[in-house]
């Protein structure tokens, strides 16, 4: 029978804490930028949907332009155009808002995807390097013994490094 920890998913707080540990300071800043783009995109979506109702009301009821204070102000700002011209202004504004919103969302999704692909590649490179170091420098599982074909050394953290393993890991990650 499986344990209780396998049956239940991680709480969101623990999952977030583990993810936060994986991110470097630069990645955390980029993740914050992605989150900011998501929030701005959400606000733009809400505004875009909110603009549809007044435009439809203006199309269906011509006198709505004079009933609302906001519509009267907008009508006066546009130098009191005819009803047909006012509808064209409203539809043009709705179209412009739609184009701007979708351009922003396109750039936002592009930035999110770029961030996630770069982060995934970095993690894959670290995992592949760790795997190739353990198999190339210590093929039989005997820690501390060097292979005859590889030049191994210790890096600044004291971990064993293997030049050949780093090259192979980088090539594997780039090919993916």
C-alpha positions, 0 to 999 in steps of 0.5 A, a space after each residue: 500500500 502506498 504511503 500517505 505522502 504519495 496519496 496527497 499532493 504537496 501543499 501550494 506553499 511547499 511547492 512554491 518554496 521548493 520552486 523558489 529554491 531552484 531559481 537563481 536571483 536572476 530567474 526570480 526577477 524574470 519570474 516576477 516579470 512574468 507574473 507582472 505580465 500575467 496580471 497586466 494581461 488579466 486587467 487588459 482582458 477585463 477591460 476589453 470585455 468591459 468595453 463590449 457592453 457599452 458599444 453594443 448598447 450604443 449600437 442597439 439604443 441610439 439615445 444611450 449616448 445622451 443618458 450616461 455622463 461618461 458617454 456625454 463627456 466622450 461625445 463632447 470630447 469628440 466634438 459632438 459627432 453624428 450618431 453614426 460617426 460616434 458609433 464608428 469612433 466607438 467601434 474603432 476604439 474597441 478595435 484598437 483596444 483589441 489589437 493593443 491587448 492582443 499584441 501585449 498578450 502575444 509578447 507576454 506569452 512569448 516572454 513566458 515561453 522563453 523564460 520557461 524554455 531557458 529555465 528547463 534547458 538550464 535544469 536539464 543541463 544541470 541534471 545531465 551534467 550531474 549524471 555524466 559526471 557520476 557515470 564518467 568519473 566513477 563508472 563502477 560506483 566507486 567514489 574517489 577512484 579516477 578513470 584512466 580516460 577522463 581528467 577529473 578535478 574538484 570544483 570550488 564547491 568540492 564536487 568532482 568534475 569531469 571535463 568530458 562529462 561537461 562537454 557531453 552534457 552540454 551537447 545533449 542539452 543543446 540537441 534537445 
